[in-house]
Amino acid sequence: MKLIIAVVQDKDSNRLTDALGQGNFKTTKLATTGGFLKEGNTTLMIGCEDQYVDDALDIIRDNCSKREQMVAPISPMGGNADSYIPKPVKVEVGGATVFILPIESFVQF
């Protein structure tokens, strides 16, 4: 058995959880915040048997698109201004960061 932990952008989370549900994957949804953009993310925990991991990854890949977004700079409050960029920059957001962990046992009460 495996535990898949998928960190996705909030914009993709509803579509992804619907698709995982249609694929008979049970998920636990956690609201999280990203460190770089300080924006909301969703972390999904998906438990599945080893033979279904590739199916779950296909669903994640199909429902979490990468896109570019303009990000306004955050001024360095008391920090080093050497790396401060004074104008908005384009960054790639979206997609998914996925961790796959082995599960030794599973208990449900």
BAFI-3210 file (N, C-alpha, C; in Angstrom, 3 decimals, decimal comma, padded with zeros to 6 digits):
// residues 109
n [1|2|3|4|5|6|7|8|9|10|11|12|13|14|15|16|17|18|19|20|21|22|23|24|25|26|27|28|29|30|31|32|33|34|35|36|37|38|39|40|41|42|43|44|45|46|47|48|49|50|51|52|53|54|55|56|57|58|59|60|61|62|63|64|65|66|67|68|69|70|71|72|73|74|75|76|77|78|79|80|81|82|83|84|85|86|87|88|89|90|91|92|93|94|95|96|97|98|99|100|101|102|103|104|105|106|107|108|109]
n.u [000,839|000,405|000,938|-000,044|000,943|-000,150|000,560|-001,172|-002,253|-004,772|-006,677|-006,830|-007,768|-010,518|-011,393|-009,552|-010,101|-012,704|-012,223|-010,543|-012,344|-014,179|-012,568|-012,565|-010,849|-010,087|-009,816|-008,107|-008,399|-006,390|-005,990|-003,395|-000,484|001,630|005,199|006,752|005,138|003,315|000,638|-002,578|-002,654|-003,613|-003,353|-003,459|-004,118|-003,795|-004,637|-003,698|-003,653|-000,662|-000,751|-002,415|-001,237|-000,054|-002,374|-003,587|-001,618|-001,801|-004,342|-003,876|-001,913|-003,404|-005,218|-004,039|-002,841|-000,018|000,772|001,443|001,976|001,662|003,577|003,529|006,159|007,440|008,246|011,409|011,230|013,200|015,056|017,589|018,096|019,372|018,616|016,096|013,431|011,985|009,678|006,729|007,012|007,002|006,026|006,084|003,287|001,100|000,444|001,673|003,104|004,307|004,457|005,324|004,765|005,686|003,377|003,188|001,169|-002,439|-005,098|-008,458|-010,899]
n.v [-001,171|002,299|005,758|008,612|011,863|014,829|018,039|020,714|023,533|025,740|026,394|024,141|022,159|021,369|020,276|018,193|016,614|015,798|014,247|012,255|011,058|009,992|008,061|006,241|006,738|007,463|010,425|012,704|016,017|018,818|022,164|024,230|026,393|027,855|028,322|030,015|031,776|032,468|031,774|030,128|026,603|023,233|020,268|016,940|013,803|010,562|007,328|004,218|001,010|-000,628|-001,301|000,614|003,065|004,303|004,889|006,794|008,802|009,475|010,671|012,872|014,209|014,826|016,703|018,883|021,666|023,457|026,923|030,360|033,150|036,509|038,012|040,234|042,096|041,676|044,005|044,313|044,224|045,557|043,765|042,455|044,540|044,081|041,941|042,609|042,900|045,369|045,300|043,573|040,024|037,188|033,984|030,417|028,577|026,215|022,828|019,923|018,811|015,811|013,251|009,933|007,466|004,520|002,429|000,915|-000,183|-000,012|001,339|001,656|003,194]
n.w [000,000|-000,634|000,230|-001,247|-001,448|-002,554|-003,527|-004,610|-006,606|-005,375|-007,323|-008,900|-007,263|-006,730|-009,177|-009,387|-007,050|-007,658|-009,971|-008,925|-007,169|-008,989|-010,013|-008,009|-005,864|-002,550|-000,766|001,437|002,226|002,718|003,729|002,760|002,749|000,372|000,335|-001,338|-003,003|-001,123|-001,268|-001,253|-001,132|-001,855|-000,135|-000,832|000,535|-000,425|-000,204|-001,534|-003,178|-004,322|-007,095|-008,181|-008,170|-010,452|-011,912|-010,255|-010,380|-013,092|-013,139|-011,480|-012,990|-015,297|-014,363|-013,149|-014,157|-015,471|-015,411|-016,294|-014,149|-013,152|-010,673|-008,060|-006,619|-003,291|-000,935|000,676|003,974|006,164|005,354|003,135|000,465|-001,889|-003,560|-004,327|-006,578|-008,422|-010,053|-011,322|-011,919|-014,119|-013,148|-013,073|-012,196|-010,583|-011,640|-009,965|-006,921|-005,936|-003,547|-002,826|-000,579|001,228|002,951|006,007|007,609|007,842|009,550|010,372|012,302]
ca.u [000,000|001,141|000,289|000,333|000,714|-000,088|000,381|-001,662|-002,761|-006,196|-007,494|-006,947|-008,123|-011,871|-011,405|-008,779|-010,806|-013,821|-011,682|-010,084|-013,550|-014,707|-011,657|-012,699|-009,786|-010,528|-008,813|-008,249|-008,002|-005,869|-005,668|-002,014|000,006|002,950|006,228|007,324|004,165|002,465|-000,741|-003,206|-002,498|-004,355|-002,580|-004,331|-003,537|-004,516|-004,144|-004,099|-002,839|000,485|-001,066|-003,222|-000,477|000,067|-003,686|-003,754|-000,703|-002,377|-005,440|-003,261|-001,259|-004,423|-006,081|-003,254|-002,106|000,948|000,452|002,270|001,248|002,446|003,675|004,023|007,249|007,226|009,400|012,171|011,067|014,346|015,949|018,589|017,457|020,174|017,923|014,733|013,058|010,940|008,520|006,166|007,706|006,227|006,500|005,268|002,543|000,237|001,063|001,550|004,273|003,753|005,312|004,744|005,367|005,189|002,578|003,411|-000,140|-003,558|-006,144|-009,563|-011,819]
ca.v [000,000|003,564|007,028|009,655|013,216|015,715|019,459|021,326|024,891|025,747|026,457|022,799|021,159|020,814|019,420|016,998|015,752|015,187|013,206|011,146|010,387|009,189|006,925|005,456|007,028|008,222|011,457|013,632|017,319|019,741|023,505|024,556|027,631|027,706|029,173|030,989|032,807|032,719|031,601|028,894|025,334|022,132|019,043|015,772|012,531|009,527|005,982|003,266|-000,190|-000,392|-001,438|001,747|004,310|004,932|005,433|008,028|009,800|009,933|011,592|014,110|014,861|015,330|017,721|019,956|022,282|024,521|028,170|031,479|034,145|037,680|038,133|041,536|041,906|042,023|044,823|043,733|044,981|045,380|042,740|042,853|045,084|043,768|041,000|043,101|043,177|046,374|045,188|042,218|039,038|035,998|032,732|029,267|028,059|025,080|021,519|019,230|018,212|014,554|012,364|008,602|006,849|003,172|002,339|-000,355|-000,708|000,919|000,998|002,602|002,939]
ca.w [000,000|-000,730|000,529|-002,202|-000,954|-003,717|-003,229|-005,848|-006,453|-005,029|-008,543|-009,471|-006,256|-006,874|-010,376|-009,076|-006,105|-008,394|-010,858|-008,080|-006,693|-010,103|-010,157|-006,776|-004,906|-001,388|-000,474|002,546|001,692|003,722|003,247|003,085|002,145|-000,233|000,900|-002,264|-003,375|000,045|-001,705|-000,822|-001,836|-001,277|-000,036|-000,831|000,947|-001,152|000,079|-002,579|-003,361|-005,196|-008,519|-008,637|-008,047|-011,770|-012,272|-009,486|-010,942|-014,362|-012,825|-010,980|-014,139|-016,223|-013,762|-012,536|-015,260|-015,189|-016,093|-015,851|-013,372|-012,785|-009,225|-007,614|-005,659|-001,888|-000,546|001,791|005,226|007,035|004,827|002,166|-000,729|-003,075|-004,441|-004,540|-007,971|-008,234|-010,958|-011,339|-012,738|-014,457|-012,565|-013,424|-011,051|-010,917|-011,648|-008,681|-006,303|-005,448|-002,765|-002,704|000,599|001,543|004,173|006,683|007,989|007,737|010,513|010,337|013,406]
c.u [000,890|000,275|000,835|-000,036|000,927|-000,380|000,035|-002,148|-004,268|-007,097|-007,726|-007,599|-009,515|-011,969|-010,675|-009,522|-012,019|-013,330|-011,184|-011,278|-014,172|-013,834|-011,637|-011,509|-010,366|-009,416|-009,143|-007,638|-007,587|-005,593|-004,261|-001,630|001,404|003,940|006,705|006,350|003,250|000,983|-001,256|-002,917|-003,473|-003,427|-003,559|-003,541|-004,416|-003,888|-004,606|-003,160|-001,763|000,122|-001,884|-002,487|-000,369|-001,253|-003,929|-002,858|-001,204|-003,494|-004,882|-002,653|-002,287|-005,216|-005,347|-002,359|-001,135|000,536|001,378|001,396|002,190|002,407|004,257|005,110|006,825|008,460|010,094|012,069|012,247|015,330|016,947|017,906|018,228|019,437|016,496|014,510|011,863|009,730|007,997|006,946|006,766|006,862|005,557|004,608|001,703|001,027|000,857|002,926|003,761|004,829|004,593|005,499|004,831|004,433|002,760|002,093|-001,183|-004,639|-007,211|-010,540|-013,167]
c.v [001,241|004,716|008,041|010,989|014,151|017,145|020,141|022,739|024,829|025,724|025,082|021,793|020,557|019,870|018,104|016,076|015,093|014,028|012,006|010,356|009,501|007,964|006,024|005,590|007,861|009,197|012,187|014,941|018,232|021,090|023,844|025,865|027,405|028,699|030,278|032,120|033,190|032,650|030,256|027,732|024,353|020,929|017,893|014,563|011,439|008,188|005,038|002,061|000,097|-000,397|-000,255|003,078|005,026|005,538|006,758|009,136|010,335|010,940|012,920|014,895|015,507|016,509|018,877|020,583|023,343|025,747|029,263|032,499|035,293|037,821|039,495|041,312|042,302|042,794|044,218|044,601|044,682|044,331|043,320|043,304|044,749|042,870|041,427|043,432|044,124|046,246|043,753|041,303|037,872|034,791|031,619|028,739|026,878|023,799|020,865|018,785|016,981|013,751|011,024|007,869|005,435|003,202|000,952|-000,998|000,394|000,441|002,075|002,223|003,524]
c.w [000,000|-000,251|-000,459|-001,567|-002,136|-003,274|-004,545|-005,560|-006,193|-006,266|-009,155|-008,520|-006,439|-008,066|-010,097|-008,117|-006,755|-009,259|-010,054|-007,531|-007,761|-010,348|-008,934|-005,828|-003,773|-001,013|000,820|002,084|002,846|003,075|003,704|002,395|001,621|000,343|-000,025|-002,569|-002,227|-000,330|-001,236|-001,747|-001,213|-001,267|000,086|-000,374|000,352|-000,815|-001,015|-002,603|-004,411|-006,681|-009,070|-008,567|-009,393|-012,231|-011,541|-010,033|-012,279|-014,123|-012,326|-012,138|-015,071|-015,666|-013,091|-013,588|-014,762|-015,981|-015,571|-015,144|-013,073|-011,268|-008,891|-006,572|-004,254|-001,439|000,661|003,037|006,143|006,538|003,852|000,882|-001,996|-004,055|-004,738|-006,010|-007,922|-009,149|-010,933|-012,286|-013,008|-013,796|-013,005|-012,155|-011,515|-010,981|-010,297|-008,219|-005,572|-004,717|-002,659|-001,609|000,802|002,875|004,770|007,103|007,897|008,682|010,421|011,443|013,118]
res [m|k|l|i|i|a|v|v|q|d|k|d|s|n|r|l|t|d|a|l|g|q|g|n|f|k|t|t|k|l|a|t|t|g|g|f|l|k|e|g|n|t|t|l|m|i|g|c|e|d|q|y|v|d|d|a|l|d|i|i|r|d|n|c|s|k|r|e|q|m|v|a|p|i|s|p|m|g|g|n|a|d|s|y|i|p|k|p|v|k|v|e|v|g|g|a|t|v|f|i|l|p|i|e|s|f|v|q|f]
***
